[in-house]
């Protein structure tokens, strides 16, 4: 409380702190003016001198403080009396009109100087207010364009250092029930346990504390709470070189309000985004869990049913063969589901690695066609691979899964007796693979999401998780290749292009 009162006294008598140079300048100018007017010091001209001195005092009032102006008015009157009003070199005035003139001169000089100085101060205050208003406007504009915390505090620190002589600015917020520094600008000093304690107290009580305040003033920082409309984003720690007072403190509070609002907006946006992501993640988890449970239950039920029937004593050899066949089909389907889930997990984690080796496309195609023999029974598979097709350097196992998923996709989404074409060729350093069918094609709304996870057509047959084409895209891109899909007049066509080096038989033999 004592400091606050002392601050008010300094404000009221601030004119006493004017620079000594200003007083010396006043004495010098009055002396030079007196010397200049000595030529006019006669019985008829000393009244003109009063106007010259009055004019000089008025000019000085435009540039000097109120203290020097009071000195200039007093010295001007005394110099006029002593050197120019008869009798000269004495402070005695004989004529009544000269006495009135002297009094009028002193009062007019004093009032003129004080009023001119006051007008200058008002003009200065108006100019400062305009600058502050423009600064608030620019701060609001710059903060509205900032999208992350670092950008917000870069803008804030730039203006705080410019207008408030702040050595540093730090943003502290509560994370995991602990106050932590989220941003630190212009200060290499590590916050002490006391500073963190003060920040926690300010956040809890929404009252400023620290240096130049009534609470915890032993620290070198001043802590201000950021009070938003809905939440409290945190605490600002400022290292001011001198305390704020008057309009400058009001200006700082306006600045702080703008920063608080922007930080609250960003934090609320982050919270809303996290809530939305959690909600979508929860929905996706429930959907995926239900889908996986359903897809796994079908082959498991088939295996259990067939196995149970095989254990019955009256099962014939013919029925046993069929049941073994059903178990094999269900196991293959279950293995494909598990393999797709594992591949998707490896792709998303970035742990999938390519092990390229010289491969024969015919070998990959024949192996896939043999594995899909039962699925292809109701379709017509045709292939076109040139007789002079060179060896290509690929990951045999991963490319096998690519072709497997593409052919299986055609089997699942085309009616019986449909034709599926497989074609491979080598062209200008690229392996080109096309897989097409003459089915119904893709619906327009599916074209942009056909390679996304869990994306399936509404009229698709049961079976699968909607991961096949997503895995195809990931494995092709792992080979630095690309895949495209488009509808044709009847059906759909997938085109894969993978860069591969030109085979050199000499190197292959040496290897």
HELIX and SHEET records of a PDB file:
HELIX    1   1 UNK A    2  UNK A   12  1                                  11    
HELIX    2   2 UNK A   14  UNK A   17  5                                   4    
HELIX    3   3 UNK A   20  UNK A   36  1                                  17    
HELIX    4   4 UNK A   37  UNK A   40  5                                   4    
HELIX    5   5 UNK A   46  UNK A   63  1                                  18    
HELIX    6   6 UNK A   66  UNK A   79  1                                  14    
HELIX    7   7 UNK A   80  UNK A   84  3                                   5    
HELIX    8   8 UNK A   96  UNK A  145  1                                  50    
HELIX    9   9 UNK A  149  UNK A  164  1                                  16    
HELIX   10  10 UNK A  193  UNK A  205  1                                  13    
HELIX   11  11 UNK A  246  UNK A  310  1                                  65    
HELIX   12  12 UNK A  317  UNK A  349  1                                  33    
HELIX   13  13 UNK A  361  UNK A  371  1                                  11    
HELIX   14  14 UNK A  396  UNK A  412  1                                  17    
HELIX   15  15 UNK A  444  UNK A  446  5                                   3    
HELIX   16  16 UNK A  468  UNK A  478  1                                  11    
HELIX   17  17 UNK A  505  UNK A  510  1                                   6    
SHEET    1   A 5 UNK A 178  UNK A 185  0                                        
SHEET    2   A 5 UNK A 166  UNK A 175 -1                                        
SHEET    3   A 5 UNK A 234  UNK A 240 -1                                        
SHEET    4   A 5 UNK A 222  UNK A 226 -1                                        
SHEET    5   A 5 UNK A 209  UNK A 210 -1                                        
SHEET    1   B 2 UNK A 357  UNK A 359  0                                        
SHEET    2   B 2 UNK A 392  UNK A 394 -1                                        
SHEET    1   C 5 UNK A 380  UNK A 385  0                                        
SHEET    2   C 5 UNK A 419  UNK A 427  1                                        
SHEET    3   C 5 UNK A 430  UNK A 437 -1                                        
SHEET    4   C 5 UNK A 492  UNK A 499 -1                                        
SHEET    5   C 5 UNK A 482  UNK A 487 -1                                        
END                                                                             
